[in-house]
Amino acid sequence: MATDYDAPRKNDDDTESLEVLKERVPETKSSTSDLDAEDHGESFAIPEVTSEDAEVIVVPKQEDEFTCSECFIVKHHSQKAKKDGHYGPVCVDCSN
């Protein structure tokens, strides 16, 4: 049977009175009013910024290491793929 999607639809919801619909509105609002803003406000607190300087020691690339031309991570030569990529050496992870 063909369905006319442009025809007005008649459901059981259409027969409800306006008073019944107005009575439902406070019920939906009451469920959201149970949540306290104070309970959720703490989870969004901004952490305090520390004035400590983070020390990072950068070690230069060693002779037995290479830089992958795909992911640009310095890796040990044992992780180098047998075939180089279009732009240079590629690691095993990027060659797959």
VENLINNOR-V157728 format. One record per residue. N is the residue number from 0. RES is the residue in one letter. SS is DSSP state (H for helix, E for strand, C for the rest). Layout:
n={N	N}
res={RES	RES}
ss={SS	SS}
//
This chain:
n={0	1	2	3	4	5	6	7	8	9	10	11	12	13	14	15	16	17	18	19	20	21	22	23	24	25	26	27	28	29	30	31	32	33	34	35	36	37	38	39	40	41	42	43	44	45	46	47	48	49	50	51	52	53	54	55	56	57	58	59	60	61	62	63	64	65	66	67	68	69	70	71	72	73	74	75	76	77	78	79	80	81	82	83	84	85	86	87	88	89	90	91	92	93	94	95}
res={M	A	T	D	Y	D	A	P	R	K	N	D	D	D	T	E	S	L	E	V	L	K	E	R	V	P	E	T	K	S	S	T	S	D	L	D	A	E	D	H	G	E	S	F	A	I	P	E	V	T	S	E	D	A	E	V	I	V	V	P	K	Q	E	D	E	F	T	C	S	E	C	F	I	V	K	H	H	S	Q	K	A	K	K	D	G	H	Y	G	P	V	C	V	D	C	S	N}
ss={C	C	C	C	C	C	C	C	C	C	C	H	H	H	H	C	C	H	H	H	H	H	H	H	H	H	H	H	H	H	H	H	H	C	C	C	H	H	H	H	H	H	H	H	C	C	C	C	C	C	C	C	C	C	C	C	C	C	C	C	C	C	C	C	E	E	E	C	C	C	C	C	C	E	E	E	H	H	H	E	C	C	C	C	C	C	C	C	C	C	E	H	H	H	H	C}
//
